[in-house]
Structure formats: C-alpha cells, structure tokens
C-alpha cells in the first residue's frame, strides 16, 4: 500500500480534467493507470490522497508533483507541511532518485571517485529508511510534513479511504488490512 507511493491518481476529492485524467491538488496530471498493475494503481490513488495527512490538506503529490519531476510545484526553498504554520527543514527532493539509491552504508563509496568515502545511501536525507517499503512512514508521521499523530491514525485513514475495498481486495480482509498497513508503516 504505502510502499506503492510514487505515482499519481486522484482520490474522489480531487478534480478531473475534461479529458478524464485526474489532477493533483496543485494541478499535476496523473499518468494513465491502465498500463499499471492493480497495486501500482492503488499506489497512485494513495499518492494523491489528502486524507492521509493530519489536517487532511496535503498528499504526497503536494510536495512531489509528477508535473515537476516529482519535486515541488513552486519556488519555495522548503515546503510547508500539513500544519501550515510549520515549514520543512530542507528542500524537497525529486522522487526520481529512488531507482538509483543504494542501500545505506556508513562507509559508502563516493561516486565521483575523488572525495573520501562517507555515510550515504538509503532513503530520506540521512538514509534512515532502508527500503521504499519503510520510507513512507517517515513523512506521514513527521509533524513538519504530513503531521499524523500516530501510525494508527494513518491506518484509520486508509480504512476510511475511498479505496479501502480495493486495498482489502489486494492485501486481505479484516485484520489483515490493519496488519499489512502496520507492516508498511514499520510497526509490524
């Protein structure tokens, strides 16, 4: 579920263009879902779901807009989070780096071949997410990003989402949905 973040389709609260494609809250068009697996299509829907933020006002696509190479859709040096009184602490990276990210290592080789080895790799600025499956929990629970109060709040939002039936179909019924969500949030 949350590991599938990285695409874009909209939830029922987002607008559709006259051509039938969906748009992000900031106007980005979602790629066509027809060539994607069902899990990837669910990931696209989740990527644009504003209800996954604490204040129900931002989605992953709010900062990682497909129309801007999965980077920020504006010229702010750092983005505002779900709590609009708080700004982030660094520039939002493009999500396009994900396919080229090596595992974290304390002594990672520097690709320039000139400077010394140093800690590097992994997901997030400091490499603290070892996999794409664990990475989404970090911004979802960060008070200056998506500002959810707990993993349970995210699980509840998924259970109440317009895509809950699709999630259950793909990942299992009843408690399995909670278990899979918890695993993907790094609690399982």
Helices and strands as residue ranges (DSSP letters): G 2-4, H 38-47, G 50-52, H 60-63, G 66-68, G 95-100, E 105-108, E 118-120, H 132-141, H 151-160, H 164-171, H 175-184
